[in-house]
């Protein structure tokens, strides 16, 4: 796709530089943008209260890991975090000093989609232009917006897919106009008993609809990233796809729906365990993919072992950071197909 009409050339150069930095070879993104309810749920699993102090301590532990920039090119932050400091240094400055791009989740979560039971729409467009300006002034270099698509009986509907696609496109256009690289995230939820075949069908339709909306809103493909799901069976499906099938279906889906002009695709883990998410990433990256850089943008699949070790204990910071770095290194290896799964390739 050609340069977006009206996009300032100064922004164009900045967006290109940020995109290139985020897609640095051997690196991926750390998603540390959990909302208050999400991080409270994770903390509860290890017996830790969710307070401003504990959230800052946790994220300071993650972002302070030695050599984090060896495997991590960018961090997606939550609104609370981007306004905080690690010690005396603003979080954004601390990341930039380590050549890690700071980004920000700008959506405000999902709500029920009126008239469409079981389907959702993501909110947050109201006042987004002002918030984008504020985030840019704070030093953010990119943004992220998540839409969720549920597979179930008679869903997703075309209306739900199209509504979320239009909103994703408006978010992306507004981000680029503010000088921020948008990460467009349509997530196909793993919830349910659907097959991997059905997941491929829905993912292909969703991505085609999203890119059609992006084109209609004149979003510059070359200055955005796609964050999306791997093509897997639902968590309750009795027949789970093996690694080879996941890789085949995922890359076929992308070939049928993602424009070649998109510079990179970063995967979400979407409820998969850390080992399975990395094994799937490895299987996908081991296959030829003609157009895009493929990488990861994991949250729980990077953080889970570190949180389990840390549990709010200062004396466990070093061990927790080591666990985080082990996961980051494993996913870096997966980007070249060099990760060795610890389970049979024919099972999840």
HELIX and SHEET records of a PDB file:
HELIX    1   1 UNK A    9  UNK A   22  1                                  14    
HELIX    2   2 UNK A   36  UNK A   45  1                                  10    
HELIX    3   3 UNK A   52  UNK A   63  1                                  12    
HELIX    4   4 UNK A   68  UNK A   70  5                                   3    
HELIX    5   5 UNK A   79  UNK A   82  1                                   4    
HELIX    6   6 UNK A   91  UNK A   96  1                                   6    
HELIX    7   7 UNK A  128  UNK A  138  1                                  11    
HELIX    8   8 UNK A  158  UNK A  177  1                                  20    
HELIX    9   9 UNK A  196  UNK A  216  1                                  21    
HELIX   10  10 UNK A  221  UNK A  223  5                                   3    
HELIX   11  11 UNK A  243  UNK A  255  1                                  13    
HELIX   12  12 UNK A  274  UNK A  285  1                                  12    
HELIX   13  13 UNK A  300  UNK A  310  1                                  11    
HELIX   14  14 UNK A  314  UNK A  316  5                                   3    
HELIX   15  15 UNK A  317  UNK A  334  1                                  18    
SHEET    1   A 9 UNK A  28  UNK A  32  0                                        
SHEET    2   A 9 UNK A  72  UNK A  77  1                                        
SHEET    3   A 9 UNK A 101  UNK A 105  1                                        
SHEET    4   A 9 UNK A 142  UNK A 149  1                                        
SHEET    5   A 9 UNK A 181  UNK A 188  1                                        
SHEET    6   A 9 UNK A 224  UNK A 228  1                                        
SHEET    7   A 9 UNK A 264  UNK A 267  1                                        
SHEET    8   A 9 UNK A 293  UNK A 298  1                                        
SHEET    9   A 9 UNK A  28  UNK A  32  1                                        
SHEET    1   B 2 UNK A  85  UNK A  86  0                                        
SHEET    2   B 2 UNK A  89  UNK A  90 -1                                        
SHEET    1   C 2 UNK A 110  UNK A 112  0                                        
SHEET    2   C 2 UNK A 120  UNK A 122 -1                                        
END                                                                             
